Each structure stands twice: as structure tokens, then as C-alpha cells.
Amino acid sequence: MFKRILVANRGEIAVRIIRTCMEMNIETVAIYSTADKECLHVKLASDSVCVGSYKAADSYLNIDAIICAALVKGCDAIHPGYGFLSENSEFVRKCNEYGIAFIGPTAEAMDALGNKATARRIMKDAGVPTVPGYDGPIDSAGKLEKIARRIGYPLLVKASAGGGGRGMRRVNGPAELESLFGEAKAEAKACFGNDEMYVEKLIENPKHIEFQILADEFGNVIHLGERDCSIQRKNQKLIEESPCMFIKDDLRKAMGKAAVLAAKAAGYTSAGTVEFVLDNKGHYYFIEMNTRIQVEHAVTEMVTGVDLIKEQIRIAFHEPLRLRQKDIKLSGHAIECRINAENPAAGFMPGNGKIGFLNIPGGAGVRVDTLLYNGYETSPFYDSMMAKIIVHAPTRLEAIRRMRRALLELVTEGIVTNGDFDYLLLHHPDFIKGKYNVGFIEAHAEEILSWDKAAARLKSDE
């Protein structure tokens, strides 16, 4: 097995990876920017090295500095986590060039799937259902207008190199087309250095369902069931759960088969996620494949008992999968809430502060992945996610109640988070009934925030 792994990330995912490596008797090297010297992942790793300034481009995105750190510290592998360089094929090739194992897919698979338009063509050729649209790049608003007349409005203009909702715009009609196409193209260029665009018919108010897959280099590919990631704000997931209460065994088998087919078509290895939209008639369509571990991977771990990071490491060490599809059983229900340093009442504006007092939820069936500790000061330079609370229970309703209890236990004195908003959302009748889709928060945010204000008034009256 690997002797020493460099973790090319920060925050809760770096902590998560380091903990699994400790259980596998693998030494770890943490990298950090000048702003992150006191971060938890630095304190937990076997060794650490500063790779640059607070600017991500100088540190967590600095390929040469990270490769140099791995060589100097004697690392035989690098785990990229998610975000930063996790889907950068140049980084994979650099690792290969210097004899360092990259814990993730090949550069070739990453290139094929990282370009959303190319991925769409691969899936279509393999017989995986795809959203109606145009398979090639779109270089002008005029070309887009012709395609729009064929597939109809509303439609989604999307960046081929995109992700996280960036470089994507909903176009409702011809009057919006030129301006929104320009906006999306400019945002894609700024975020990804690539302004290639493609277009799909918008499936209105679908559920966002993703299937976790594991694939080794010997042709073994399995799925580990689905996650319902429909509770989103501005295309950013907020609450995820597994399994989806509306997916029955027959549909799960069909979607799981499509996910496995998608991975095989791309020659994929490692852990990955095949994402679908599911309409209200039970029709599902491939939208993209993420070539990395996902933020929400923990809900799958809770219902399957499989450590996905451990499996990634074993696959990268050229071991065959120890699991077969028949070994995967979904047990109970898991829910994850992302805890972000942001103020929902101020339009979810990110904020910063220093933890004066911290209480982490615990008890039966509760897991918390976090970068927080007492005295920790948040950084304005990186993502606002501070923690993930994950709960597991025999039924969905019991999981909801357990999550409510866990959120009540969470105390982050000194930092405003969205924890109270999550707590109130979990009381909404439509959420409890499962009557939600990707537009749920947009439709109900003001209602939920009014409950928050009412609760604050009651508290002040007391």
C-alpha cells in the first residue's frame, strides 16, 4: 500500500481524507496557504508544507509547488479531494510524469468527461438517455437562436468546462437569448479559462439525482445507489439524502445500470458520480459525470457502510474492487446538511469570524465532517462551507427528526451560519412529504425566512 499521501486540498475534505489514511496506517502530508497555517487539516496530518500565499492560484492551484512538495516530502501518491485541482487533467499528467500516483481517474477520462459537450456525445453514443439539445459547441448567439427554434424554450446555455452552476443561464425566450448567452460565455471564460458553450432543453422543476459509482482498472464497475440532491440554492446543493423516497427498485436498477454504462463508456476508474435529472413522469436524463469524490459522498457511506476514500486509495494502488453489485445494500436513510458561513437573512451573504465557542452535534447516528475547532478564524479567501452534518436512521422521518436535533445542538459562536435556515426547512410540510424539486428553495425561501424572523422575535420577547 502507499506509504505517504499528499492531500492537495484544505478544510473538511482534507480532514476527511487524513482520517481514513490514519486508519490505513498511511502517513499524510498536508499542504496549506499562508492563510491556512492554523487549519485543522494541518494539525492532523503527519507532516505539512506551505505551498504559497492566500491566493488559491499561488497555493492550492499551484501545480508545480504541489508536485515539488510531494517530491520533497517523499510522497508516493496525491489525493486531490474535490474542487481546486481535482478535475485538472494537466495535474494528473504532471503526477504521472514524476512517478506519483494520482488518486482519481486517468487524465484521458477526465478530459472526456470534463468537457460537458463531449461527455454528452459519449453518453448518447453509449445509449445513456440524455437531455434533448445540441451536441456540438456553440460559438455565436445566431447559431444558438437556430438551435433554440428546433428544441424549444426554455433552454439552458451551459459551459462545456463548467460546474457548480457557473457559466450556466436559463433562457426563457428569444428576447433574452443574446444577452444571457454573452453573460454565460463571459462567466465561463473568467471561471474556467474556457468559453466553449453548449445547450440543452430545460427540464423544468426536475429532481436532481446522482448515482455513486466505483470502477477499477480491471473492468469492474458498480454503483452504490442514488442521492437526491434537489434542495439547491443558485445551483449549489444545500441538503442531500439517500435513498430518494420516490425511486422504486425497478427505476433504481435502470438508473444504476445507466450509471455503470456511462462509466464504462468513458473508460472510467476510481470513485465518480453520474448525475441525472428526473422529471415528474419518471423519465431520467444524463446531465454530467463528476470525476472526483463529491461533497455529499458521506450520505452514501452511511447507507452502504462503504468508505469511498478507502476504495479510491485501493483502486489507485491497482487493487481490484473487493465489492460486487450484489454486495451493495442500502440500509436505512441518510441526510446531509451543509453548514456554510453565510447569513440567509442577508441574501445568503458569506461572512467571517472567529469561533468563540463551538459545540459539535453527536449521539447515535450523527456524523460531522468539519474544519472547525474552538478559536478557529474563518478565511474570506475560500469556500464558505464550514461543516457537513450527516445523520442516519432506519426511516426518512426518523432521519429528519435526528437532523433537527443535531442542528439544535450545533453552536458556532462568533460565526453566522445557515444552520437555523436548514432547521426550519426540515420542518416545511412539502419537504417532509418529499414534494420538492430543484426550485424548492427559490419558491419557499421567503416563507422559511419569515419563520426565522418570527422565532427571533419570540426569543427576544422571552
N, C-alpha and C positions, 0 to 999 in steps of 0.2 A: 504494500500500500504506500501511497505518498507519505513522505516523512515530514514535509513542511509546505504549507499552502499560504500564499499571499492572498489576502482578502482585499480586492480592489474596489472598495466601497466604504460607506460610512453608516452611522445610525443603526436603526433596529435590525436591518438585514445583515449588516456586518456582525452584530452581536449574535444573531441567529446562526450564522454560518460558523462562527468561532465556537459556539457551544456544541454544535454537532461534531466539529473537528476534535474538541476536547474528549468527547465520548468515544471517538475512534482512535484516540492516542496519536493524533496528528498535531504537530506544532503549527502555530499560526503567526503570520506577520501582518500587523495592521498598518495601513497607510493613513496618513492624515494631512490636512492642510494646516496652515498656521492658525486658522480659526478654530480647529478641532482638537488641539493638543490635549484638552481635558475631557474628551469624549469617552463614553463608556467602552466602546469597542477597542480603544487604545489601551485602556486599563486592563481589559480581559485577555488580550492577545499575549502570546508567548514573547513576542518582540514587536517593535513598531519603528516606523521611519516616516519622517516628514518628506512629502514629495512636492511641496510648492506652497504658494500663497493661498489666501482665502478664495481667490477666483478659481472656479471649477476648471477653467481652461488651463490653468497653471498647475493644477494638482490632480483632481480625480479624473480629468480628461487628458492628462499629460502622459501619453503612451510611453515616450522614451524614459521619463522619470520613473514610471511604474515598472517597466521592464528592468531598468537599472537596479531598482530597489530589490526586485525578485532575485536578480543575479547576485548582488552583493550579500543578500541575506541567505543565500543558499536554498531558495525555494524550488521545488520541482513541479509546482502547479500553481495556477491562479484561478480563484473563483471571483467572477465579476459581480455577483448579486443581481440586482435589477437596476435599470437606469444607467446613467453615466456611460461606460464602455461596454455594457453587457450585450449590445447588439451591433457592435462595431467590428466588421469583418477584417479591417486593417489591423486591429488589435489582436485578433485571433492569428492572423498570418505572422505578426511580429513574435507572438508567443512561440509559434511553430519554428520560426527561424532561429530562435535562441534555445530550442530544446526544452521549452517549458510547456507543460500540458495545460490546455485551456479547458476549464470545467464548463462545458457547454457544447453546442453543435459545431459542425465544421464551418469554415468561412464560406464555402460554396452554398451550403444550405441556408446560411444566414443571408447571403446576398440574394438568393432566390426568393426567400420569404420576407426579407426586409423591405423589398420593393413591393408595395401592396398590389400594384397593377400586374406585376409578374406573377405574384402568388395567386392572384385571381385566375390567371390563364392556366397555371399548373393545376389548380383545383378543378377548373372547368373541364380540362382535358382528361382528368382522372375520374370524372363522373361525380364529383362532390357538388351538391347544389350550391349555386352562387346567386347573389342578388342580380337581377337584370341591370345591365349597364353597358359600358363600353370598355373593352379590354386594353386598348392602347393608350398611350399618353396623349394629353390634350394640350396643345400649345397656344390656343387662342380662344377668345370668347366667341368668335364666329363659329369655330368648329364645335364648341360646346353647345351653341344655340341649335345647330343642326341635329346633334345627338339628343338634345332635350325634346325636340319636336317628336322624335321617334319613341323615346322611352316614357315621356310624360313627366309632369311636375306632381308633387315636389320631388326634388332630387338632392343628392349630396355630392358636392365637389370636395375631393379628398386628395391630400398629398400622398404621392407614391411612397415617400420615405417617412411618412407621418406616424404619429402615435399620440396617445393621451389627449385626443381631441384637437390637437394643434394642426393648423393647415387644413381645417375642415369647415365647410359652411353649408347650411341648408338654404336652398334656393326654391322659393315658393312659386315664382313666375318669371316671365321674360324681363319684366322691368328691373328685377334685382340681379339678373344674371351677370352682367358685365362688371358691376362694382364688387359683388361678392366673390367672383372669380379672381379679380385683382387682389382683393384682401387676402384670400386663402393662399394665393400664389406668393405674395409678399411675406406672409407669416411662415410659410413652408421654407422659403429661402433663408429667413432670419433664424429659424429654429434648427433646421436640418442641413442647411447649405445646399439644398436641392429643391427646385421649384417645379419638378415634374408633377403633373396633376392627372387624376382620372375621375370618373363619375359613375355613380350608381343611383338607381331608383331608390328613393327613400321609403323604407318600410315603416309606416307610421305607427308610433306607440308600441313597439315590439318589446319583448323581453330580451335581455342580453344574457345569453347562456354560453358558458365556456366549458370545454372538456379538457381535463388534465391528461396528458399522455407521458409515457416513459418509453424510450426507444434505445436499444443498444446497437452496437456496430455489427451484430450477428443476425440482424433482420427480425429481432423480437420487438414487437410494438404492442403495448397495452394502453387502455385508458382507465382512469380511476374515477369515473363518474363525472358529474357536472357540478358547476357552481352557478347560482343565479346572481348575477351582478347588475341587476336592473336599477337599483337605487343609486342614482348618479346625480351629480351636480356639475353642469357645464362639461359633460363627458368625462368627469372624474368620478370614479367609484367611491361610494361612502360606506355602504353596508353590503356585505356579500354573505350568501348562505349556501349550504349543501345538505341534502339534495334540493332540487327545485320541486316544490309541492305539487306542481301541475304536470310534471313529466312522469308518465307511467312507464312500466317496464318495456313495452314494445317500442315507444318513442326513444327511450334511453338507449336501447340496443341499436336502433337505427342511427341515432346521432353519434353514439360511441363508435360504431362501425365506420361512419363517415370521417370521424376524427382520426382514427387509425389509418384509414385510406389516405387522408391528407398528409399525415406524417410520412408514410411510405412513399408517396408520390414525390415528396421533396427530398428523399434520402436522409431523413432527419435522425439524429441521435441526441440523447440527453433528455432532460425534462423540458416540456414545452406545453403550450396552451393553444388549442384550436377554438376560435371564437365564432359564434353563430348569433344571428338574430332569429327569434321565434315569434311568428305572428299569432294573432288570436284564433287562427284556424288550425294551428298545429304544424304549419309549414316552416321549415328551418332553412337558413341560407348561410353559407360560409362568408365571413367578412375579413378575417385575417388570422394569422398564426403568430404568436409571440414566441420568440426564440430564446427564452430565458425563464428563470423562476419568476412567478408572479407575486405581487404584494399579498394577494389573498390565498396563497398556497396553503396556509395553515388550516383553513376550513376543510380542505381535502384530507390533510393529515389527521384531523380529528375524527372524521367519519370512516377512514380506511385503516388508520393505525400505521401508515407508511411514512417514514421520514424521507421526504423528497430530496433534501440536501444530501443525505447519505447515499441515496440512489444515484444522484448526479455524480458524486465523487467516485463511486464504484464504476459507473459507466465510463467516466473519463480515464479510469485506470485499466480500461479494456476488459472489464469483467462482464460476463453475460448477465442479463436480468435474472434474478432469483425468483421473480414473480411471474405467474402466468395469469391470463384473464380470469380464469376460474378461481384464482386466489383472492380476487378483489371483491369484497363485500362492503356495502355501505351500511354502517351501523348508526342508528340514531340521527340526530340533526345538529348541525353546527352553524353558528352565526359569527361573523366578524364585524366589528365597528372600528373604523379608522378614527383615531383621535388626532385632530390637527390643531396647531396653534393658530386659531383664527376665530373671529368674532362673527357668528351668524347674524346677530342683530345689526351689524355694520356691513352687510353685504358679503359676509364671509371674508372680511379683510384679514390677511395674515398679521400676526403680532408677535412680539418678542418679549422676553422677560427672564427672570431668574427664579428657579424653584426655591421657595422659602420652606414649604412643607409638602411632602409627597406621600400619598398613600396609594399603593398599587392593589387593585382588587385581587382576591384569592378565593380559596374554597373549592369545593368539588366541581369539577368540570369547567374550570376557568383557567385560561392561559393568557398571559400578557407578554407580547414582544415589544420592547421599548428601548429607547436610548436614554430615558430619563433617570435621574437619581437626585437625592436631596442636594441642593446647591448648584445644580446644573443650570447654565445660562444658555438659552437658545440662540441660534445664529440666524441672522437675516439673509444669509447668502445661499441657503439651500432650501429644499422642500420643507413645507410646514408640518408634515406628518411626524408626530411625536411618539405615537404608540399604536398598537393594534390590540384590541381586546377580543379574544376568541372564546366562545363558550360551546359546550357540547352537552346534550341532554337526550333522553330517549325519544322525545317528540318535539315538533317545532314549537308548540305553545310553551312547553317547559323550557326550551332554549330561549325563547323570547323573555320569559319571566326571569331566567337566570341572567340574561344580559342586562335587563333592567336593574337587577340587584347589583351586578358588577359595576354598572355606570354610577349608581348611587355611592358606591364605595370609593370611586376614583376621586382623589383630591390632588390638584396641581396648583397649589397656592403660589401666586406670582405670575401665572400664565393663564390667559383666557383660552379655552378650547371649545370645540363643538360638541363636547360630551353631553351637555344638557339638551342640545338640539337632537342628538341621537336618541336620548332617553325619551323625549316627547314623541319623536317619530315612531318609536316602538310601541306607543300607545294608540296610534292612529287606527281606527277601525278597519280602514282599507288595507293597511299593512298587515294587520293581524289576519285578515281574511285572504291575504295573498292577492288582492285586487290592485296590483301596481305594475307599472312598466317603466321604461327609461324616462318618461316625462313626469313621474310622480312628484319629485321634489319641486320641480318648476310649478306644478299645479297646486301644491299644498304648502309651500314654504311659508307664505304669509300667515296662513292659518296656524301652522305649528309655532311660528314666532310669536303670534298673539297669545298662545297658551303660555309661552315662556315669559312674556311680559306680565301676564296675569299672575303667574306663580311668583314673580319678583315682587309684585305689589302686595300679594298676600304675605310674603316673607317680611316685607318692610313694615306692614301693619302689625305683625306679631312683635 
